Amino acid sequence: MLYHLFDYIENTFDFPGAGVFQFITFRAAMAVIGSLIISLIFGGRIIRLLQRLQVGETVRDLGLDGQIEKQGTPTMGGLMILAAIIIPTLLFARLDNLYIQLLLISTVWLGGIGFLDDYIKVFKKNKEGLAGKFKVVGQIGIGVIIGATLYFSDDVVIKEKTVVAHNQQELFDQKTEVDQYEWTESKGTKTTIPFVKNNEFDYKWMLSFLGDKAADYAWLIFIPVVIIIVTAVSNGANITDGIDGLATGTSAIIGATLGILAYVSGNTVFAGYLDIMYIPMSGETVVFMSAFVGACIGFLWYNSFPAKVFMGDTGSLALGGIIAVFAIIIRKELLIPILCGIFLVENVSVILQVGYFKYTKKKFGEGKRIFKMAPLHHHYQKLNYHESKIVTRFWIVGIMLAVLTIATLKLR
């Protein structure tokens, strides 16, 4: 909004300083500041409002240390996160950018699903919340919207370096072959695959048996993959949100990493140097992700141990979905198993626990467990680790995975 206002002021009145809004880095910094202000200044008021409305968490006694003390802690704090993401984005991002529009739609859509779930739990006193099938339908819906838009929209293109000439240059009295490149624009379903020299994968290759028609039907692969990624990552964030500050801090680390990847992918200089695909207009998403990281850090002020507020599904489903959609937009979705390793492990621990219990019960008549409790963070709680220690160590692992993810730009 402010970008368009100051662009008009600069073009119409040539007002000094108005051009600063043309810089993504400036607007990204303002988005961080704006999201932190919203979280920190208005967060306390929102918590007090939730307390007055008696929007408290209902805690089941699972025998975990310090669990009962959390009874009645305000939930639905994800509304703080949503506000701290959406408002700065509306103020500082280019609203005519397709990627920004998709990210805003995803935030509202998934936040809305989470809000319905929390509303049913808190106000309708139904501990089950929104039925799982309705959550899945909502996740599939946003997956279809994102996948179809990215595939069919003419605004979604990539540019790759191609060699157009070989020149010889003299350097220290020696002739050296120097390739001359230019950026070639194309549409398609190419994405980045880690640890491979020519690190590009095209979904149409999975339909190679169709020959020349493979590109026309690549959406049959691409859209379902988008749906699976959005559903898996949003549920992973939801499962991870089990102890104070874990999902919030992990999401901030992931968000900062995605912001770096978006910046280099949306800048011709860095994309050329790193020899990665250049994605026009994707640099603008850095403004959105800056607001995302600021919102997570601001919420962590109140959500760190001992938490004064929980984000609920309103926040966790939105955070996971945003991460998934953002990674797909910048063609880095195949890096998610590395970058979102914490979410992945938490998800897998639940799947293994349930699967092994059912298997052993069917085979031996008595169910057995791999972990003392799932998801994984509860297993460590059962081992008498304090939850702040668990969270800190998970963050450290998350930072290591983030560094590895960035390193994949050169580790091929």
Legacy VTK file of the C-alpha trace (Angstrom):
# vtk DataFile Version 3.0
C-alpha trace
ASCII
DATASET POLYDATA
POINTS 412 float
0.000 0.000 0.000
2.733 2.463 1.007
4.846 1.274 -1.913
2.143 2.302 -4.370
1.523 5.598 -2.533
5.185 6.624 -2.512
5.642 5.425 -6.097
2.838 7.786 -7.103
4.342 10.635 -5.035
7.765 10.145 -6.593
6.476 9.948 -10.167
4.055 12.860 -9.757
5.864 15.279 -7.469
9.463 14.003 -7.560
9.436 14.155 -3.761
12.919 13.649 -2.229
13.328 10.319 -0.448
10.147 8.758 -1.809
12.233 6.421 -3.960
13.484 4.534 -0.899
10.318 2.430 -1.078
11.586 0.990 -4.343
14.183 -1.009 -2.415
13.092 -4.454 -1.233
15.641 -4.437 1.585
14.195 -1.221 3.037
10.624 -2.467 2.884
11.667 -5.827 4.337
13.289 -4.056 7.285
10.155 -1.957 7.803
8.017 -5.129 7.662
10.099 -6.716 10.439
9.821 -3.608 12.580
6.092 -3.323 11.903
5.387 -6.950 12.782
7.423 -6.690 15.990
5.565 -3.522 17.024
2.194 -5.177 16.412
3.216 -8.313 18.328
4.891 -6.619 21.276
2.671 -3.581 21.793
-0.715 -5.078 20.986
0.103 -8.637 22.070
-0.499 -7.924 25.747
-3.864 -6.333 24.986
-4.911 -9.310 22.888
-3.925 -11.691 25.697
-5.989 -9.721 28.203
-8.929 -9.762 25.782
-8.640 -13.540 25.408
-8.562 -13.862 29.203
-11.725 -11.790 29.556
-13.410 -13.970 26.945
-12.183 -17.016 28.889
-10.497 -18.408 25.809
-8.394 -20.843 27.837
-6.586 -24.033 26.885
-8.134 -27.306 28.036
-5.297 -29.634 28.981
-5.561 -33.423 29.135
-3.522 -35.003 31.914
-0.841 -36.990 30.099
1.428 -37.230 33.097
3.883 -34.637 31.806
5.766 -32.389 34.192
4.265 -28.896 34.392
1.351 -29.792 32.158
-1.517 -29.118 34.571
-0.163 -25.629 35.305
-0.939 -24.726 31.672
-4.664 -25.250 32.214
-6.552 -22.070 31.344
-3.671 -20.374 29.499
-5.216 -18.227 26.716
-5.191 -19.885 23.308
-6.030 -18.641 19.784
-2.979 -16.381 20.061
-2.402 -17.199 16.414
-4.582 -14.160 15.739
-1.612 -12.064 16.913
0.627 -13.830 14.405
-1.834 -13.407 11.548
-2.248 -9.696 12.259
1.522 -9.194 12.537
2.001 -10.855 9.140
-0.908 -9.429 7.181
-0.802 -5.760 8.277
2.914 -5.094 7.522
2.573 -6.993 4.233
-0.373 -4.830 3.190
1.585 -1.724 4.156
5.003 -2.438 2.661
4.657 -5.076 -0.078
3.656 -4.593 -3.687
0.051 -5.714 -3.716
0.053 -6.163 -7.498
2.585 -8.990 -7.120
1.006 -12.399 -7.770
3.199 -14.185 -5.232
2.265 -11.734 -2.480
-1.409 -12.251 -3.311
-1.031 -16.040 -3.084
0.773 -15.802 0.251
-1.893 -13.520 1.716
-4.668 -15.834 0.516
-2.854 -18.831 2.028
-2.402 -17.021 5.348
-6.072 -16.072 5.648
-7.325 -19.424 4.336
-5.289 -21.675 6.642
-5.610 -19.268 9.559
-9.372 -19.441 9.046
-9.366 -23.238 9.169
-7.335 -23.147 12.369
-9.624 -20.498 13.843
-12.694 -22.674 13.219
-10.961 -25.576 14.945
-10.043 -23.442 17.972
-13.493 -21.846 18.086
-15.209 -25.239 18.235
-12.832 -26.425 20.964
-13.070 -23.300 23.113
-16.574 -21.911 22.654
-18.467 -25.067 21.707
-16.577 -27.079 24.348
-15.902 -29.836 21.820
-12.401 -31.182 22.493
-12.260 -32.824 19.065
-12.513 -29.463 17.306
-13.068 -29.265 13.568
-13.447 -32.728 12.057
-10.236 -33.940 10.436
-11.905 -34.465 7.061
-12.907 -30.791 6.921
-9.339 -29.712 7.713
-8.039 -31.915 4.918
-10.645 -30.573 2.489
-9.556 -27.024 3.359
-5.881 -27.897 2.875
-6.627 -29.576 -0.439
-8.597 -26.490 -1.504
-5.732 -24.068 -0.926
-3.339 -26.581 -2.508
-5.435 -26.632 -5.678
-5.573 -22.818 -5.786
-1.808 -22.453 -5.319
-0.878 -25.276 -7.686
-3.256 -24.227 -10.461
-2.238 -20.567 -10.264
1.490 -21.315 -10.356
1.029 -23.697 -13.257
-1.433 -21.839 -15.463
-0.687 -18.154 -14.775
1.300 -16.359 -17.484
2.963 -14.225 -14.802
4.770 -17.239 -13.335
8.007 -17.760 -15.255
11.623 -18.643 -14.574
14.834 -17.527 -16.227
17.906 -19.674 -16.691
21.393 -18.904 -17.889
22.258 -20.254 -21.312
25.575 -20.035 -23.139
25.298 -17.896 -26.285
28.968 -17.498 -27.196
32.502 -18.600 -26.310
35.032 -15.807 -26.125
38.745 -15.760 -25.528
40.259 -13.266 -23.133
43.872 -12.643 -22.246
44.637 -12.887 -18.537
48.257 -12.685 -17.347
49.479 -13.234 -20.915
47.403 -16.385 -21.246
44.321 -16.897 -23.350
41.303 -18.079 -21.382
37.950 -19.376 -22.624
35.100 -17.275 -21.233
31.466 -18.173 -21.828
28.968 -15.434 -22.565
25.541 -16.011 -21.010
22.055 -14.608 -21.332
18.893 -15.226 -19.337
16.308 -17.331 -21.167
12.703 -17.056 -19.986
10.448 -20.094 -19.847
7.356 -21.503 -18.182
7.174 -24.956 -16.736
7.411 -27.004 -13.580
11.128 -26.985 -12.923
12.272 -26.959 -9.329
15.514 -27.216 -7.366
16.794 -30.583 -6.212
19.580 -30.563 -3.598
23.068 -32.102 -3.820
22.929 -32.609 -7.591
25.292 -30.820 -9.987
22.660 -29.846 -12.537
20.254 -29.264 -9.687
16.972 -28.968 -11.519
14.080 -31.376 -11.607
11.054 -31.027 -13.863
7.784 -32.648 -12.873
6.998 -33.301 -16.528
9.799 -35.873 -16.566
7.499 -38.144 -14.583
5.223 -38.166 -17.641
8.002 -38.733 -20.184
6.063 -41.700 -21.596
3.659 -39.124 -23.088
6.429 -37.748 -25.274
5.844 -34.188 -26.518
2.566 -33.966 -24.597
4.282 -34.389 -21.200
4.506 -30.620 -20.657
0.783 -30.186 -21.347
-0.189 -32.657 -18.623
2.491 -31.876 -16.038
-0.198 -30.251 -13.879
-1.509 -33.756 -13.146
1.693 -34.293 -11.156
2.446 -30.749 -10.004
-0.901 -29.880 -8.365
-1.147 -33.117 -6.298
2.459 -32.585 -5.156
1.551 -29.047 -4.024
-1.461 -30.405 -2.124
0.666 -33.046 -0.382
3.367 -30.536 0.582
0.920 -27.947 1.945
-0.986 -30.582 3.924
2.140 -32.279 5.296
3.974 -29.123 6.377
0.919 -27.437 7.914
0.149 -30.598 9.890
3.822 -30.900 10.839
3.810 -27.416 12.329
0.555 -28.232 14.110
2.052 -31.358 15.710
5.241 -29.505 16.662
3.221 -26.916 18.576
3.185 -28.943 21.770
5.511 -27.149 24.180
6.231 -23.480 24.822
8.080 -21.749 21.990
8.942 -24.842 19.948
6.844 -24.268 16.817
7.265 -20.483 16.981
11.069 -20.506 17.180
11.429 -23.299 14.630
9.187 -21.434 12.188
11.245 -18.246 12.621
14.447 -20.137 11.735
12.826 -21.724 8.694
11.322 -18.391 7.636
14.650 -16.555 7.820
16.256 -19.249 5.660
13.477 -19.098 3.070
13.835 -15.304 3.015
17.516 -15.651 2.103
16.715 -18.190 -0.618
13.985 -15.920 -1.998
16.340 -12.929 -2.103
19.035 -14.738 -4.095
16.446 -16.352 -6.392
14.847 -12.980 -7.129
18.118 -11.147 -7.828
19.864 -11.631 -11.173
23.328 -10.923 -9.737
23.126 -13.518 -6.954
21.222 -16.021 -9.120
23.902 -15.696 -11.797
26.764 -16.072 -9.326
25.206 -19.099 -7.606
24.143 -20.567 -10.960
20.537 -21.052 -9.870
17.296 -20.273 -11.663
16.193 -16.658 -11.497
12.513 -16.217 -10.621
11.212 -12.787 -11.665
9.057 -11.012 -9.048
9.983 -13.521 -6.337
12.255 -11.016 -4.587
9.132 -9.204 -3.402
8.263 -12.191 -1.232
11.178 -11.228 1.035
8.954 -8.441 2.394
6.260 -10.964 3.313
8.742 -13.365 4.885
10.295 -10.543 6.892
6.875 -9.866 8.404
6.509 -13.609 9.023
9.807 -13.834 10.923
9.035 -10.663 12.883
5.618 -12.039 13.820
7.142 -15.310 15.073
9.799 -13.530 17.127
7.253 -11.082 18.524
4.901 -13.902 19.478
7.814 -15.745 21.089
8.021 -12.857 23.591
4.779 -14.173 25.099
5.008 -17.821 24.037
8.430 -18.670 25.516
8.456 -20.711 28.723
6.342 -20.249 30.741
3.920 -19.305 27.974
1.378 -16.571 28.591
-0.497 -17.512 25.426
-0.720 -20.422 22.976
-1.085 -19.938 19.227
-3.596 -22.763 18.810
-4.409 -24.190 15.396
-5.105 -20.618 14.252
-1.381 -20.024 14.256
0.199 -23.436 13.718
-1.766 -24.422 10.599
-1.106 -20.995 9.087
2.634 -21.059 9.870
3.136 -24.486 8.319
1.032 -23.656 5.283
2.868 -20.379 4.682
6.226 -22.162 4.815
5.028 -24.768 2.309
3.525 -22.255 -0.135
6.558 -19.981 0.100
8.966 -22.848 -0.638
6.869 -23.883 -3.657
6.782 -20.317 -5.000
10.585 -19.988 -4.961
11.026 -23.522 -6.371
12.705 -24.890 -3.239
10.015 -27.349 -2.103
12.337 -30.347 -2.436
14.536 -28.762 0.235
11.666 -28.991 2.757
12.724 -32.408 4.174
16.038 -30.790 5.151
14.907 -27.304 6.132
11.759 -28.484 7.928
13.515 -31.485 9.443
12.033 -30.745 12.879
8.485 -30.826 11.470
9.338 -33.989 9.522
10.725 -35.861 12.521
7.754 -34.852 14.677
5.364 -36.110 11.990
7.258 -39.351 11.460
7.444 -40.044 15.207
3.638 -39.975 15.403
3.237 -42.175 12.310
5.744 -44.722 13.619
4.215 -44.734 17.097
0.671 -45.302 15.872
1.687 -47.758 13.150
3.863 -49.878 15.450
1.231 -49.899 18.187
-1.450 -51.153 15.783
0.899 -53.718 14.257
1.993 -55.198 17.598
-1.554 -55.202 18.941
-2.760 -57.136 15.914
0.152 -59.570 15.981
0.728 -60.080 19.699
-2.585 -58.984 21.184
-0.893 -56.146 23.068
0.182 -52.833 21.616
3.801 -51.757 22.063
5.360 -48.330 21.607
8.628 -47.149 20.091
8.690 -43.883 22.043
7.538 -43.204 25.576
5.112 -40.719 24.001
4.631 -39.113 20.602
5.280 -36.641 19.104
8.997 -36.707 19.785
9.182 -33.677 22.102
6.848 -35.428 24.548
9.182 -38.448 24.507
11.963 -36.263 25.894
9.593 -34.794 28.454
8.883 -38.338 29.633
12.658 -38.747 30.019
12.486 -35.819 32.479
14.129 -33.211 30.248
12.844 -29.741 31.052
10.812 -28.363 28.177
12.969 -25.233 27.825
16.011 -27.506 27.304
14.121 -29.551 24.716
13.055 -26.402 22.857
16.555 -24.917 22.854
18.109 -28.102 21.532
15.462 -28.442 18.847
16.224 -24.853 17.827
19.932 -25.688 17.590
19.157 -28.635 15.329
16.875 -26.359 13.302
19.691 -23.833 12.828
22.046 -26.614 11.701
19.467 -27.779 9.154
18.977 -24.181 7.984
22.726 -23.769 7.397
22.809 -27.074 5.503
19.877 -25.916 3.374
21.669 -22.713 2.383
24.842 -24.690 1.728
22.983 -26.803 -0.864
23.213 -23.768 -3.161
26.879 -24.713 -3.632
27.070 -28.336 -2.418
26.397 -30.127 -5.699
LINES 1 413
412 0 1 2 3 4 5 6 7 8 9 10 11 12 13 14 15 16 17 18 19 20 21 22 23 24 25 26 27 28 29 30 31 32 33 34 35 36 37 38 39 40 41 42 43 44 45 46 47 48 49 50 51 52 53 54 55 56 57 58 59 60 61 62 63 64 65 66 67 68 69 70 71 72 73 74 75 76 77 78 79 80 81 82 83 84 85 86 87 88 89 90 91 92 93 94 95 96 97 98 99 100 101 102 103 104 105 106 107 108 109 110 111 112 113 114 115 116 117 118 119 120 121 122 123 124 125 126 127 128 129 130 131 132 133 134 135 136 137 138 139 140 141 142 143 144 145 146 147 148 149 150 151 152 153 154 155 156 157 158 159 160 161 162 163 164 165 166 167 168 169 170 171 172 173 174 175 176 177 178 179 180 181 182 183 184 185 186 187 188 189 190 191 192 193 194 195 196 197 198 199 200 201 202 203 204 205 206 207 208 209 210 211 212 213 214 215 216 217 218 219 220 221 222 223 224 225 226 227 228 229 230 231 232 233 234 235 236 237 238 239 240 241 242 243 244 245 246 247 248 249 250 251 252 253 254 255 256 257 258 259 260 261 262 263 264 265 266 267 268 269 270 271 272 273 274 275 276 277 278 279 280 281 282 283 284 285 286 287 288 289 290 291 292 293 294 295 296 297 298 299 300 301 302 303 304 305 306 307 308 309 310 311 312 313 314 315 316 317 318 319 320 321 322 323 324 325 326 327 328 329 330 331 332 333 334 335 336 337 338 339 340 341 342 343 344 345 346 347 348 349 350 351 352 353 354 355 356 357 358 359 360 361 362 363 364 365 366 367 368 369 370 371 372 373 374 375 376 377 378 379 380 381 382 383 384 385 386 387 388 389 390 391 392 393 394 395 396 397 398 399 400 401 402 403 404 405 406 407 408 409 410 411
